[in-house]
Amino acid sequence: MDFAATITANAHSLGLAVAQKNTAELTREHAIDQVGFGFAVVEECAECDECMTFRDLYGLAVLAIEYSVEGMIDACRQMVSGGVPVLRRDRNLVTPVDPGYEFETFCGFRGYG
């Protein structure tokens, strides 16, 4: 926690934001007060049943990333009412020219949410 707080303080001094990545067990006292994270980037929060944990902690300052259509649907159902962005990506994070590229960002699109 001390190391994360040091890195975050240095980043903030340069005008940079720092996000918590996953780690739903961190409390507000740890994540925000002690370390200084400003938002969260979370993977598969729907599958891990953690979406609301992050939303409760950071409000709208959460970016949820899902890797399956089912995860996208579940995350959208949990997060869209609060305006939290949810996107679906391919696991290999390939570029748009690759046949395996997947990228969706709208929960209201294609019936999600």
N, C-alpha and C positions, 0 to 999 in steps of 0.2 A: 504494500500500500504506500509506503514511504517513497519507493522508487517511482511508482506511477504518479504520485503527487509532485515529485521533483520534475519529471518529464512534462507533466501538464503545466506546471508553473513556468517552465522554460518556454513551452509552446505559446502560452498565453502572453508572455512578455514579447513575443514576436508577432502577436496579433493572430495567432492560429487557434482554431477550436480543436478540442480533443474529445473523442467519443469513447464511451464504454462499449466493448464488443462482447456480446453474450454475457455470461456470468450473472445470471438472474439472482443469485443469492446475495449480492451486494445490497446493502441498505442505503437509504438516502444519506445517512451519516457518513458512510464509507465512500460511496460513489460520488456524491455531489459535494458534501461539506469537507471531507478530508482530502479527496483526490482532486476534485474540481472538474469532473467530466461535465460537458455541456449538453450532450445528447447520447443516444445509443444506436448502434448498428447491430441488429440481431438476425441470426440465421435460424430458420426453422422454428420460430417461436410457436407456431401453431402445433407442429408435431410434438414439441416439448411442453406444450401447454403453459407457455411463459409470456405470451403476448401482453396480457393485461398487467403482468408484473412490471414490464418495462413501461407500458403506457401509464400506469399509476405513478411510476417514479419520475418519468420525463415528460408526461403530457403528450403534446404533439411532436416533440423533438425525438422521434424514433423513426428509423428506417428499417423496415422489416424485409428480409430477403428470404424467399422460399424457392425450393428447387423442384417442386412437383406441382401439378395442377391442383391436386387435392389440398396440399399445403397452402397454395395461393387462395383457394376458396375458403378454407378455414380461417386463415389470417385476415382475409378481407371481411369476413363475417364478424370477427372480433374487433378489428381495428378501424374499419371504414367509417363507422359512426362518429369516431373521434377525429377524423381527418388525418390519420397517420398513413404515410405512404407505404405501400406494399408493392414489391416487385418480385417477379419470378425470373430466375436466371438458370442457365445450364451449369452443371457442376464444374465443367472444365473452363468456364469463363473465356470461351473462344471469341474471336472477332466476328463481326456481322457477315463476313465473306465465307466463313466456315459453315458447312451444312448442319453442324450440330448446334449452331447458335440459337439461343432462346432468350427472349427478353419481352416481358410484359409489365406494364406499370399501372394500369387502371383497374381498380377494383370494380367499378361499375361496368366495365367493358366485358363483353361476351357472357353476361349473366353472373359474373362474380359479385359477391356481396349482395 
